[in-house]
Amino acid sequence: MQTKNRLLPLYLFVMVGMLATACQPNKTPLEPTISTMVQIASPDTVQFEKTPLVVFAAGSLIIPFSELETAFEAKYPDIDVLAEYHGSIQVMRHVTELHEPIDIVATADAALVPMLMYASTNPDSGNPYADWFIRFAGNKLALAYTPSSLYAEELNLDNWTEILSRTEVKYGLPDPRFDAAGYRAMMAFALQENSIKQYDLFKTMFRDQFSFPVTIFREDGNTLIRIPEILETRRDSHIMIRGASVFLIALMQSGDLDYAFEYESVVKQHGLRMLSLPPEINLGAEELRDFYKNVEVRLDFQRFSTVEPHFIAEPIEYAITIPESSPNPEAAELFIQFLLSEEGNQIMTANYQPLLNSFPADGFENMPIELQKITIPEE
């Protein structure tokens, strides 16, 4: 508990940095703000340079990765980890669109790596920004709230969609154009509809809430949700949009929000109340992959010049890779090895984010040899 309290200043600092980036979707790309060199004085007052290791990761990894960073730097004192946290799509954009010198990318949606990094070319080399990734952790979607949330004592698995749709209830939505938790929150309503065969829940929740409507279509058993390029709420909307799901935590703690979908690990890390969703809704069950995949979200948002982002509902899996443009790939390999080690798993597990039992790798043959030794080829 004391460790997490010490992380609060870091958490607030990171949140400010994330907000500055994520809330400017249509402006000129920002210059990288991460320092690339740290000089430390030795006992003999002789200065030497540490190797900077730049890590961009999904916001849901802030707390476990902060502890991982401390332990890693203790083991490798010549490496300085410089981490930033954003929504998973925004993480990708810093590599593929802003061309920043990033050594490690960790995302809450493994599908984003081939979609956005395999398909994007590094202009300096002509090669894809990535041609491999490792699946390293899972999660589940949950509905987070606090004791002061409206109708908290009434909330249950039968009425959560009805409570969230009440106009007096303040509901927080991560922007699905930047954050995987945002489009997964949309998917939760469609999956609930499919599960109980009641097909008006999504429209009841989101109708008349946006200046340009979010739409849902059904055909031949498939569900398509379309997110408009401009996603802004109406003046009288009871939905509040933020660039990443972690921004919503403080708003719930302050009483400005009643509910938001978050990952179970994040809810537990912050001591919030949680409505655990059934496997049909929480995107945490591998055996329900065929049920999930009938729901798709498409973005009309033209953030990415080379792809049209579309997301198929599937079990939540985190992925990590080293961009082809990494300035320090050797240090990046060491960090991934540490993450996937027993010590790394203990840190992640202590923060409610345990690793997978094994680590399937897409593009296994393209990976560094040392990482091949601790992963398995994806089937």
C-alpha positions in Angstrom: 0.0 0.0 0.0 2.9 2.3 0.8 4.4 1.6 -2.6 1.2 2.6 -4.4 1.0 5.9 -2.3 4.5 6.7 -3.4 3.3 6.3 -7.0 0.6 8.9 -6.8 2.8 11.9 -7.8 4.1 9.9 -10.7 0.6 8.9 -11.6 -0.6 12.6 -11.6 2.5 13.7 -13.6 1.8 11.0 -16.2 -1.9 11.9 -16.4 -1.0 15.6 -17.2 1.3 14.5 -20.0 -1.2 12.1 -21.4 -3.9 14.7 -21.4 -1.7 17.2 -23.2 -1.2 14.8 -26.1 -4.6 12.9 -26.3 -6.8 16.0 -26.2 -5.2 17.5 -29.4 -6.2 15.0 -32.0 -6.3 17.3 -35.0 -3.4 19.6 -34.3 0.2 19.6 -35.6 2.1 16.7 -34.1 4.0 17.6 -31.0 7.7 17.4 -30.8 9.0 14.5 -28.6 9.2 15.7 -25.0 11.2 12.8 -23.5 14.8 13.4 -22.5 17.2 11.1 -24.3 20.2 11.4 -22.0 20.7 11.3 -18.3 24.1 12.0 -16.7 24.9 10.7 -13.2 27.9 11.6 -11.1 30.0 8.7 -9.9 31.7 8.7 -6.5 34.8 10.0 -8.2 32.7 12.8 -9.7 33.4 11.3 -13.2 30.2 11.6 -15.3 29.0 8.8 -17.5 25.9 8.5 -19.7 23.1 6.1 -19.0 21.4 4.3 -21.8 17.9 5.8 -22.2 15.2 3.2 -22.7 12.0 4.9 -24.0 8.9 2.8 -23.2 5.4 3.8 -24.4 2.6 1.7 -22.9 -1.1 1.5 -22.4 -2.4 3.6 -19.5 -3.7 0.5 -17.7 0.0 -0.5 -17.2 1.0 2.6 -15.3 1.2 1.1 -11.8 2.7 -2.3 -12.6 5.2 -0.9 -15.1 6.3 1.8 -12.7 7.2 -0.9 -10.1 8.8 -3.0 -12.9 10.9 0.1 -13.9 12.2 0.5 -10.4 13.3 -3.2 -10.2 14.7 -3.2 -13.7 16.9 -0.1 -13.1 18.1 -1.7 -9.8 19.3 -4.7 -11.8 20.6 -2.7 -14.7 21.9 0.6 -13.2 23.4 1.7 -16.6 19.9 1.9 -18.1 17.4 4.7 -17.5 13.8 3.8 -18.3 11.8 6.8 -19.6 8.1 5.8 -19.7 5.0 7.5 -21.1 1.4 6.1 -20.9 -1.4 6.7 -23.3 -4.5 5.0 -24.8 -3.3 2.0 -26.8 -4.0 3.6 -30.2 -2.3 6.8 -29.2 0.8 4.7 -28.2 0.9 3.4 -31.8 0.6 6.8 -33.3 3.7 8.1 -31.5 5.7 5.5 -33.5 3.9 5.3 -36.8 2.6 8.8 -37.3 4.9 11.0 -35.2 8.0 8.9 -35.8 9.3 9.3 -32.3 12.4 7.3 -31.2 10.7 4.7 -29.0 12.3 1.5 -27.9 9.3 -0.5 -26.6 5.6 -0.4 -27.3 3.2 -2.2 -25.0 -0.5 -2.2 -25.9 -3.7 -3.4 -24.3 -4.9 -4.8 -27.6 -2.5 -7.2 -29.4 -4.4 -6.7 -32.7 -3.2 -3.1 -32.9 0.4 -4.2 -33.6 -0.2 -5.9 -37.0 -2.9 -3.4 -37.9 -0.9 -0.2 -37.3 2.8 -1.2 -37.1 3.1 -4.1 -39.6 1.1 -1.9 -42.1 3.2 1.3 -41.6 6.7 1.8 -43.0 9.6 3.5 -41.3 10.6 6.2 -43.9 14.3 6.0 -42.7 14.6 2.3 -43.6 11.7 1.4 -45.8 10.8 -1.5 -43.4 7.6 -2.0 -41.4 7.7 -0.5 -37.9 7.3 -4.0 -36.5 7.1 -7.5 -37.8 6.7 -9.4 -34.5 5.0 -9.1 -31.1 4.6 -11.1 -28.0 1.3 -11.7 -26.1 2.1 -11.3 -22.5 -1.0 -10.7 -20.4 -4.8 -10.7 -20.4 -7.5 -8.8 -18.6 -11.3 -8.5 -18.2 -13.7 -5.6 -18.7 -15.6 -4.4 -15.6 -18.0 -1.6 -14.7 -16.2 0.6 -12.1 -18.0 2.9 -9.6 -17.8 4.3 -6.1 -20.0 4.2 -3.0 -21.4 7.6 -3.9 -22.3 6.7 -7.5 -26.0 7.2 -8.3 -28.0 4.0 -7.8 -24.9 2.1 -6.6 -27.0 0.1 -4.2 -29.4 -0.9 -7.0 -26.8 -1.9 -9.6 -26.8 -5.5 -10.7 -26.2 -7.7 -13.8 -29.8 -7.4 -14.9 -30.1 -3.6 -14.8 -26.7 -2.0 -15.5 -27.5 -0.9 -19.0 -30.7 0.7 -17.8 -29.0 2.5 -15.0 -26.2 3.8 -17.2 -28.8 5.2 -19.7 -30.5 7.3 -17.1 -30.0 11.0 -17.9 -29.0 11.9 -14.4 -26.2 9.3 -14.3 -22.8 10.6 -15.3 -21.0 8.0 -17.5 -17.4 8.2 -18.5 -16.3 6.9 -21.9 -12.6 6.6 -23.0 -12.3 8.0 -26.5 -12.5 5.0 -28.8 -10.4 6.8 -31.4 -7.4 6.6 -29.0 -8.0 4.0 -26.4 -8.9 0.3 -26.7 -11.0 0.5 -23.5 -13.2 3.0 -25.4 -14.2 0.7 -28.3 -14.4 -2.2 -25.9 -16.9 -0.2 -23.8 -19.0 0.2 -26.9 -18.7 -3.5 -27.6 -19.9 -4.4 -24.1 -23.4 -3.0 -24.9 -23.6 -4.9 -28.2 -22.4 -8.1 -26.5 -25.0 -7.7 -23.8 -27.7 -7.3 -26.5 -26.5 -10.5 -28.2 -26.3 -12.4 -24.9 -29.8 -11.6 -23.8 -31.3 -11.1 -27.3 -32.6 -7.6 -26.5 -31.5 -5.3 -29.3 -32.3 -1.8 -28.1 -29.8 -1.3 -25.3 -27.1 0.4 -27.4 -29.4 2.9 -29.0 -31.0 3.7 -25.7 -27.6 4.4 -24.1 -26.0 6.4 -26.9 -28.9 8.0 -28.9 -28.8 11.8 -29.0 -25.7 11.9 -26.8 -23.3 13.0 -29.6 -23.2 15.9 -32.1 -22.6 13.3 -34.8 -24.3 10.0 -34.0 -22.6 6.8 -33.1 -24.5 4.1 -35.1 -25.1 0.4 -34.8 -26.1 -1.9 -37.6 -27.1 -5.6 -37.5 -27.0 -8.0 -40.4 -26.8 -11.8 -40.7 -25.9 -12.1 -37.0 -23.1 -9.6 -37.2 -23.0 -6.3 -35.4 -21.2 -3.2 -36.7 -20.7 -0.1 -34.6 -19.4 3.0 -36.5 -17.6 5.9 -34.7 -17.8 9.2 -36.5 -14.7 11.2 -37.3 -15.8 14.0 -35.0 -16.8 12.5 -31.7 -18.1 15.1 -29.3 -20.9 15.0 -26.8 -23.9 17.4 -26.9 -24.2 20.1 -24.3 -26.8 18.2 -22.3 -25.2 14.8 -22.6 -24.7 12.7 -19.5 -21.7 11.0 -21.2 -18.2 12.5 -20.5 -15.4 11.6 -23.0 -11.7 11.5 -22.1 -8.7 10.5 -24.1 -7.8 7.5 -22.1 -9.6 5.3 -19.5 -7.2 6.2 -16.7 -8.3 9.8 -16.9 -11.7 8.7 -15.6 -10.4 7.3 -12.3 -9.9 10.7 -10.7 -13.2 11.9 -11.9 -15.0 8.9 -10.3 -13.0 9.4 -7.1 -14.0 13.1 -7.0 -17.7 12.3 -7.6 -17.8 14.0 -11.0 -18.5 10.6 -12.6 -20.7 7.7 -11.5 -19.6 4.9 -13.7 -17.0 3.9 -16.3 -15.8 0.7 -17.9 -12.3 -0.1 -16.8 -10.1 -3.2 -16.8 -10.4 -5.3 -13.7 -6.7 -4.8 -12.9 -7.1 -1.0 -12.9 -10.3 -1.1 -10.7 -8.4 -3.3 -8.1 -5.3 -1.1 -8.2 -7.3 2.0 -7.4 -9.6 0.4 -4.8 -12.9 1.2 -6.7 -16.0 -0.8 -6.5 -16.6 -3.1 -9.4 -19.5 -4.9 -11.1 -18.0 -8.1 -12.5 -19.5 -8.8 -15.9 -20.2 -12.3 -17.1 -17.8 -13.9 -19.6 -20.1 -13.1 -22.5 -19.5 -9.4 -21.8 -16.1 -9.0 -20.2 -14.0 -10.1 -23.1 -12.0 -12.3 -20.9 -12.9 -15.9 -22.0 -10.9 -17.6 -24.8 -13.7 -20.2 -25.2 -16.1 -17.4 -26.2 -13.9 -16.1 -29.0 -16.5 -17.2 -31.7 -19.2 -15.4 -29.8 -17.2 -12.2 -29.4 -16.1 -11.9 -33.0 -19.6 -11.1 -34.3 -19.2 -7.6 -32.9 -17.0 -5.0 -34.8 -16.2 -1.4 -34.3 -15.1 0.8 -37.2 -13.6 4.3 -36.9 -14.4 6.9 -39.5 -11.6 8.9 -37.9 -8.8 9.6 -40.4 -6.0 9.7 -37.9 -4.0 7.0 -39.7 -3.0 7.6 -43.3 -2.4 4.0 -44.3 -5.2 2.0 -42.6 -8.9 2.2 -41.7 -9.0 1.1 -38.1 -11.5 -1.6 -37.3 -11.7 -3.8 -34.3 -13.2 -7.2 -33.9 -14.3 -8.1 -30.4 -12.0 -10.8 -29.0 -10.5 -11.9 -25.7 -8.3 -9.1 -24.2 -4.6 -9.7 -24.7 -1.7 -7.3 -24.1 1.2 -7.3 -26.6 4.8 -5.9 -26.5 7.3 -5.3 -29.3 10.4 -3.4 -30.2 9.8 -0.9 -33.0 12.1 -1.2 -36.0 13.2 2.4 -35.3 14.3 1.7 -31.7 17.5 3.5 -30.9 18.4 1.0 -28.2 17.1 -2.4 -29.1 19.6 -4.3 -26.9 18.3 -2.5 -23.8 14.7 -3.1 -25.0 15.4 -6.9 -25.2 16.7 -6.9 -21.6 13.5 -5.1 -20.4 11.2 -7.6 -22.2 13.2 -10.5 -20.8 12.9 -9.0 -17.3 9.1 -8.4 -17.8 8.6 -12.1 -18.8 10.8 -13.4 -16.0 9.6 -14.9 -12.7 10.5 -11.6 -10.9 8.6 -9.6 -13.5 5.6 -11.9 -13.1 5.7 -11.4 -9.3 5.6 -7.6 -9.8 2.7 -7.8 -12.3 0.8 -10.3 -10.2 1.1 -8.1 -7.0 -0.6 -5.4 -9.1 -3.5 -7.6 -10.2 -2.0 -8.0 -13.8 -0.5 -11.5 -13.9 1.3 -12.7 -17.0 0.1 -15.5 -19.3 1.3 -19.0 -18.6 3.3 -19.0 -21.9 4.1 -16.2 -24.3 2.9 -16.8 -27.9 4.8 -14.7 -30.4 3.5 -13.6 -33.8 6.4 -13.3 -36.3 8.5 -15.6 -34.1 11.1 -16.1 -36.8 11.7 -12.3 -36.9 12.4 -11.9 -33.2 15.7 -11.5 -31.5 17.2 -14.9 -30.6 17.2 -14.3 -26.9 13.5 -13.5 -27.0 12.8 -16.6 -29.0 14.2 -18.6 -26.1 11.4 -17.5 -23.7 8.4 -17.5 -26.1 6.6 -19.9 -28.4 5.6 -19.5 -32.0 1.9 -18.5 -32.3 -0.2 -21.2 -33.8 
